[in-house]
Amino acid sequence: MTDNPDTTTPFPDGDAGRQSSTPSLIPTSEQLELEEYLRNNPRPERKLSNPEIRRFRWTLDGPLETSITIGRGRRFDPDEIREPYYQGVDEHGKPIWHPFSQIPLVDGDSNRLSSLKLHVDPLDDWDYFWMENHDRHTEPDLDIYDPADVLYGPIPDPVLAEEYGGGDRHLLKCCGGQNRPLGKGTNVVIVPAPTAEFVTVHDFVSVVHPYLLARRDDIIDGMNEDPGRFGKPFRSEIKLFVDWCGGSSVDMKDEADWMRNHGHPRKMPPGPLPPHVLKVMRDMRECREAEKAAAARRKANGVEE
C-alpha cells in the first residue's frame, strides 16, 4: 500500500477518469487538530492494570485498616463473604496485609512501574467544571461587582499563571464569594518501597487512602460541581466508595452509584431505586414518548421520514 493512495482508480473498461466509491483521504480540520494535539501531548505507554484489583471493595469512611475488603469475584455481590485487607499484626506488632497487597499494580513483568502519578477525577476536574458553571455569570470588562462577591484578577500562583496564559482578567470568585478552586488538583507521585523494583498494590493504597481522607471535603465539593453526576447535592455524611480499577486514576462515587456500576445486574441491592435514578428513567421514558408522538404527527401530515 502506498503512503498517498489515489482516490481515482482505473476500471477494467479503461475508463480511468471515473471516481471510485473510496472516500476522500484528505484530512478534515478536526483530524488535523487532533493530530496536532497528539503530537504536543503524546500518549503515555499503555500499562495493563492487574485484573485482580477489580476484587477490591474500597470505602473512604475510616482508616485503611477498616476500609478495604477483597471480594470473591470482580463483580460485587451483596451476599459475598469478603476477606479483610488488614489481617492483624504479627508477633512483632507489624501489620499483616492481604497477599494481594504485594502484587504489582500492573499485569506482567514487562509493564511493572517504577513510579506512578495519581489522578483523582473530582479534584483534577474541579476547576474545569467550576469555570463551566460560572464562566457566563459575569463580564470581565464590567467594573460593577462587589469584590466580596465577584472578583477578577491575575492568577496568584506563577506556575498556574503560565499554564493559564497570564493576564489580569481571570475569574477568581463568583456567586456570592465562591472561590475558584485553583491549584486544587492532585499532585501525588507513588514510588515503590526502597527494596522493591516496582509499585505494588500496597504502595498505592497506603499513600492514596490517607491522601483521599485528608481531602474528603474537597472531593465532595468537586463532585458537586460535576454536572454529569446524579444524586447531588452530595453532603459531608455521604458514604464514599473509591472507584478504582487499577492504574493511576481513581474516581469517587456514592454507595448506590458504585454498586450499580460494579454489581451483578441481577443482584442489585434490595430496596427502591434512588430518586435521581427514577428521575433519569422517567425523563428517558418521556423523551421516547415525545419522539413517538412527533413521528405520528409527521406521518399524519404526510411527511416522509
C-alpha positions as CSV (number, residue, x, y, z in Angstrom):
1,M,0.0,0.0,0.0
2,T,1.4,3.4,-0.9
3,D,1.6,6.3,1.5
4,N,-0.7,8.5,-0.6
5,P,-3.2,6.3,-2.4
6,D,-5.0,8.0,-5.3
7,T,-8.8,8.0,-4.9
8,T,-9.1,7.9,-8.8
9,T,-8.7,4.3,-9.8
10,P,-8.7,2.7,-13.3
11,F,-11.6,0.4,-14.2
12,P,-11.5,-2.7,-16.4
13,D,-13.2,-1.0,-19.3
14,G,-10.4,1.5,-19.5
15,D,-12.4,4.4,-18.1
16,A,-9.7,5.7,-15.8
17,G,-11.3,9.0,-15.2
18,R,-14.3,7.8,-13.3
19,Q,-14.2,8.2,-9.5
20,S,-14.3,5.1,-7.3
21,S,-16.6,4.9,-4.2
22,T,-13.5,5.1,-2.0
23,P,-14.0,8.1,0.4
24,S,-11.6,11.0,0.1
25,L,-8.5,10.7,2.3
26,I,-8.0,14.4,2.6
27,P,-8.0,15.1,6.4
28,T,-10.6,17.3,7.9
29,S,-9.8,20.3,10.1
30,E,-10.9,18.2,13.1
31,Q,-8.5,15.4,12.2
32,L,-5.7,17.9,11.8
33,E,-6.4,19.5,15.2
34,L,-6.4,16.0,16.8
35,E,-3.1,15.1,15.1
36,E,-1.6,18.3,16.4
37,Y,-2.9,17.7,19.9
38,L,-1.5,14.2,19.9
39,R,1.9,15.5,18.8
40,N,2.0,18.0,21.6
41,N,0.5,15.6,24.1
42,P,2.0,12.2,23.4
43,R,0.1,9.3,25.0
44,P,2.0,7.5,27.7
45,E,2.9,3.9,27.2
46,R,-0.2,1.8,27.9
47,K,0.0,-0.2,31.1
48,L,-2.3,-3.1,31.8
49,S,-3.9,-3.0,35.2
50,N,-3.7,-6.1,37.3
51,P,-7.2,-7.7,36.9
52,E,-7.3,-8.9,40.5
53,I,-7.6,-5.2,41.6
54,R,-11.3,-5.4,40.5
55,R,-11.9,-7.5,43.5
56,F,-11.2,-4.6,45.8
57,R,-14.1,-3.0,47.8
58,W,-12.7,0.3,48.9
59,T,-14.6,2.9,51.0
60,L,-13.5,6.3,52.3
61,D,-15.0,6.3,55.7
62,G,-12.2,5.4,58.1
63,P,-8.6,4.3,58.3
64,L,-7.0,2.0,55.8
65,E,-7.3,-1.0,58.2
66,T,-11.1,-0.9,58.1
67,S,-11.7,0.5,54.6
68,I,-10.7,-2.2,52.1
69,T,-12.0,-5.8,51.7
70,I,-11.4,-8.3,48.9
71,G,-14.4,-9.8,47.2
72,R,-14.8,-13.3,45.7
73,G,-15.0,-12.0,42.1
74,R,-14.6,-8.9,40.1
75,R,-18.4,-8.1,40.3
76,F,-19.8,-7.0,43.6
77,D,-22.3,-9.5,45.1
78,P,-24.1,-8.2,48.3
79,D,-24.2,-11.9,49.5
80,E,-20.5,-12.5,49.1
81,I,-18.1,-13.2,52.0
82,R,-15.2,-10.8,51.7
83,E,-11.7,-11.1,53.0
84,P,-10.2,-8.3,55.1
85,Y,-7.3,-6.4,53.6
86,Y,-5.9,-5.8,57.0
87,Q,-5.3,-9.1,58.8
88,G,-4.0,-8.0,62.2
89,V,-0.4,-7.9,63.4
90,D,2.4,-10.5,63.7
91,E,4.4,-11.4,66.8
92,H,6.5,-8.3,66.4
93,G,3.5,-6.0,66.1
94,K,3.9,-5.4,62.4
95,P,0.7,-5.1,60.3
96,I,-0.2,-8.1,58.2
97,W,-1.9,-7.3,54.9
98,H,-3.8,-9.5,52.5
99,P,-1.5,-11.3,50.0
100,F,-2.9,-9.1,47.2
101,S,-1.0,-6.2,48.9
102,Q,2.2,-7.3,47.2
103,I,1.1,-7.9,43.7
104,P,2.3,-5.4,41.1
105,L,0.0,-2.6,40.2
106,V,0.1,-3.6,36.5
107,D,0.0,-7.0,35.0
108,G,3.1,-8.6,33.5
109,D,6.8,-8.2,34.3
110,S,7.4,-6.0,31.2
111,N,4.8,-3.5,32.4
112,R,5.9,-3.1,36.0
113,L,6.1,0.6,37.1
114,S,8.9,2.4,38.9
115,S,6.6,5.3,39.8
116,L,3.1,6.5,39.3
117,K,1.4,9.9,39.3
118,L,-2.0,9.9,40.9
119,H,-5.1,11.3,39.2
120,V,-8.3,11.9,41.2
121,D,-11.2,12.8,38.9
122,P,-13.2,15.0,41.3
123,L,-10.1,17.0,42.2
124,D,-8.4,17.3,38.8
125,D,-11.7,18.2,37.0
126,W,-12.9,20.5,39.8
127,D,-11.6,23.8,38.3
128,Y,-12.8,22.9,34.8
129,F,-16.3,22.3,36.0
130,W,-16.3,25.3,38.2
131,M,-15.5,27.5,35.3
132,E,-18.1,25.8,33.1
133,N,-20.7,26.5,35.8
134,H,-19.7,30.2,36.5
135,D,-17.9,31.5,33.3
136,R,-21.1,33.1,31.8
137,H,-22.4,34.6,35.1
138,T,-20.4,37.8,34.8
139,E,-18.5,40.0,32.4
140,P,-14.8,40.7,33.0
141,D,-14.9,44.1,31.4
142,L,-17.6,45.5,33.8
143,D,-16.3,47.0,37.0
144,I,-19.6,46.9,38.8
145,Y,-19.2,44.0,41.1
146,D,-18.6,43.9,44.8
147,P,-15.1,42.2,45.1
148,A,-16.5,40.2,48.0
149,D,-19.0,38.6,45.6
150,V,-17.3,38.6,42.2
151,L,-13.5,39.1,41.6
152,Y,-11.4,39.2,38.5
153,G,-7.6,39.4,38.6
154,P,-4.3,37.7,37.8
155,I,-3.7,34.1,38.7
156,P,-1.9,34.3,42.0
157,D,0.3,31.2,41.5
158,P,3.1,31.9,39.0
159,V,3.2,28.3,37.8
160,L,-0.6,28.3,37.2
161,A,-0.4,31.8,35.7
162,E,1.9,30.5,33.0
163,E,-0.4,27.5,32.4
164,Y,-3.5,29.7,32.1
165,G,-1.8,32.3,29.8
166,G,-1.1,35.2,32.2
167,G,-3.2,38.3,32.1
168,D,-5.2,40.0,34.9
169,R,-8.8,39.3,34.0
170,H,-9.2,35.8,35.2
171,L,-12.4,34.9,37.2
172,L,-11.3,34.2,40.8
173,K,-14.5,34.5,42.7
174,C,-18.2,34.3,41.8
175,C,-21.8,33.9,43.0
176,G,-21.6,35.4,46.5
177,G,-17.9,34.9,47.1
178,Q,-17.4,31.3,45.9
179,N,-13.6,31.0,45.4
180,R,-12.4,29.3,42.2
181,P,-10.6,26.0,43.1
182,L,-7.3,27.0,41.6
183,G,-4.4,24.6,42.4
184,K,-6.8,22.1,44.0
185,G,-5.8,19.2,41.7
186,T,-3.8,16.2,42.6
187,N,0.0,16.3,42.9
188,V,1.0,12.9,44.3
189,V,3.6,10.5,43.0
190,I,3.7,6.9,44.2
191,V,7.0,5.2,44.3
192,P,7.9,1.6,45.3
193,A,9.4,0.7,48.7
194,P,13.2,1.2,48.8
195,T,13.9,-2.6,48.4
196,A,11.3,-3.2,45.6
197,E,11.7,-2.8,41.9
198,F,8.0,-2.0,41.1
199,V,4.9,-0.3,42.6
200,T,2.8,-2.8,44.5
201,V,-0.9,-2.5,45.4
202,H,0.0,-1.6,48.9
203,D,2.4,1.1,47.8
204,F,-0.6,2.6,46.1
205,V,-3.3,2.3,48.7
206,S,-1.1,3.1,51.6
207,V,-0.4,6.5,50.1
208,V,-3.6,7.2,48.3
209,H,-6.1,6.3,51.1
210,P,-4.8,8.9,53.7
211,Y,-4.5,11.5,51.0
212,L,-8.1,11.0,49.9
213,L,-9.3,11.1,53.5
214,A,-7.5,14.4,54.1
215,R,-9.1,15.8,51.0
216,R,-12.6,14.4,51.5
217,D,-14.3,17.8,51.8
218,D,-12.6,18.9,48.6
219,I,-13.6,15.7,46.8
220,I,-17.3,16.2,47.7
221,D,-17.1,19.9,46.6
222,G,-15.6,18.8,43.3
223,M,-18.3,16.1,42.8
224,N,-21.0,18.7,43.4
225,E,-19.5,20.9,40.5
226,D,-19.7,18.0,38.0
227,P,-22.9,18.3,36.0
228,G,-22.7,14.7,34.9
229,R,-23.2,13.2,38.4
230,F,-26.5,12.2,39.7
231,G,-27.7,12.4,43.3
232,K,-26.4,15.9,44.0
233,P,-26.0,17.7,46.3
234,F,-23.6,15.3,48.0
235,R,-23.3,16.1,51.7
236,S,-20.5,15.6,54.1
237,E,-22.0,12.5,55.7
238,I,-22.2,10.6,52.3
239,K,-20.7,7.2,52.2
240,L,-18.0,7.4,49.5
241,F,-16.6,4.5,47.5
242,V,-13.3,4.7,45.7
243,D,-13.9,3.6,42.1
244,W,-10.6,2.1,41.2
245,C,-9.9,-0.5,38.5
246,G,-6.1,-0.3,38.7
247,G,-3.7,2.2,37.2
248,S,-3.2,5.7,38.3
249,S,-6.7,7.1,38.2
250,V,-9.5,6.9,40.8
251,D,-13.0,8.3,40.8
252,M,-15.3,8.7,43.8
253,K,-18.9,7.5,43.9
254,D,-21.7,7.3,46.3
255,E,-22.7,3.9,47.5
256,A,-25.7,3.3,45.2
257,D,-23.8,4.5,42.1
258,W,-20.8,2.3,42.9
259,M,-22.9,-0.8,43.4
260,R,-24.8,-0.3,40.2
261,N,-21.6,0.1,38.3
262,H,-19.8,-2.9,39.8
263,G,-22.6,-5.2,40.9
264,H,-24.2,-8.2,39.1
265,P,-27.1,-6.9,37.0
266,R,-29.4,-9.5,38.6
267,K,-28.1,-8.9,42.2
268,M,-28.7,-5.2,42.6
269,P,-29.1,-4.1,46.2
270,P,-32.6,-4.5,47.5
271,G,-35.0,-1.6,48.1
272,P,-36.4,1.1,45.8
273,L,-34.2,2.9,43.3
274,P,-32.8,6.3,44.5
275,P,-34.9,9.3,43.4
276,H,-32.2,10.5,41.0
277,V,-32.2,7.2,39.1
278,L,-36.0,7.2,39.0
279,K,-35.9,10.7,37.5
280,V,-33.5,9.7,34.8
281,M,-35.7,6.7,33.9
282,R,-38.8,8.9,33.9
283,D,-37.1,11.5,31.7
284,M,-36.0,8.9,29.2
285,R,-39.4,7.4,29.0
286,E,-41.0,10.9,28.4
287,C,-38.4,11.6,25.7
288,R,-39.2,8.3,23.9
289,E,-43.0,9.1,24.1
290,A,-42.4,12.6,22.7
291,E,-40.4,11.2,19.8
292,K,-43.2,8.7,19.1
293,A,-45.8,11.4,19.2
294,A,-43.8,13.6,16.8
295,A,-43.3,10.7,14.4
296,A,-47.1,10.1,14.4
297,R,-47.8,13.7,13.7
298,R,-45.4,13.7,10.8
299,K,-46.9,10.6,9.4
300,A,-50.4,12.0,9.7
301,N,-49.3,15.1,7.8
302,G,-47.8,13.1,5.0
303,V,-44.2,13.9,5.9
304,E,-41.9,11.1,5.0
305,E,-39.2,10.0,7.4
